[in-house]
Amino acid sequence: MSDERIRDTLRRQIERAYNVDRSFSRATLSNESGVSVHTLDQIMSRNPEKKRRVTMEDAFSIAQLLGDRAVSALLSTIGYTARRMDEPDALQPMLIAATAMAHLSTIATAAADGRIDHTEQPRCQEAADMIIATVLPMSSAGRQGA
């Protein structure tokens, strides 16, 4: 990972904020991010003599202020991905299938003789409840609650 790649990514995000979104001026970006105008100018400069190393503290202070797109772009430049902490967990279909199969196995074992008797019924009911709870997030009923 080169400093140049981080600077280029950050420069593109700042240019977007300045020129496309018009969400920040140099002064407001500086004040709200805590990064000096001089440092912002060094990041934005294409003149090799005016460039300086971008600290990760400055880069993430700026990116966080610019929003999710800037944070994602910066993280991707350094080889990472992330999501907001308040974003719901992504479904994990393989884990859902494996968990549901384990509970389905309980029911299949109990029903192997063609019936579920009174001693097997509580375990089967618990397994059925766990199957429903496991697959509910993938169902239309689970999506309505999200």
Rosetta blueprint (number, residue, H / E / L):
1 M L
2 S L
3 D H
4 E H
5 R H
6 I H
7 R H
8 D H
9 T H
10 L H
11 R H
12 R H
13 Q H
14 I H
15 E H
16 R H
17 A H
18 Y H
19 N H
20 V H
21 D L
22 R L
23 S L
24 F L
25 S L
26 R H
27 A H
28 T H
29 L H
30 S H
31 N H
32 E H
33 S H
34 G L
35 V L
36 S L
37 V H
38 H H
39 T H
40 L H
41 D H
42 Q H
43 I H
44 M H
45 S L
46 R L
47 N L
48 P L
49 E L
50 K L
51 K L
52 R L
53 R L
54 V L
55 T L
56 M H
57 E H
58 D H
59 A H
60 F H
61 S H
62 I H
63 A H
64 Q H
65 L H
66 L H
67 G L
68 D H
69 R H
70 A H
71 V H
72 S H
73 A H
74 L H
75 L H
76 S H
77 T H
78 I L
79 G L
80 Y L
81 T L
82 A L
83 R L
84 R L
85 M L
86 D L
87 E L
88 P L
89 D L
90 A L
91 L L
92 Q L
93 P H
94 M H
95 L H
96 I H
97 A H
98 A H
99 T H
100 A H
101 M H
102 A H
103 H H
104 L H
105 S H
106 T H
107 I H
108 A H
109 T H
110 A H
111 A H
112 A H
113 D H
114 G L
115 R L
116 I L
117 D L
118 H L
119 T L
120 E L
121 Q H
122 P H
123 R H
124 C H
125 Q H
126 E H
127 A H
128 A H
129 D H
130 M H
131 I H
132 I H
133 A H
134 T H
135 V H
136 L H
137 P H
138 M H
139 S L
140 S H
141 A H
142 G H
143 R H
144 Q H
145 G H
146 A L
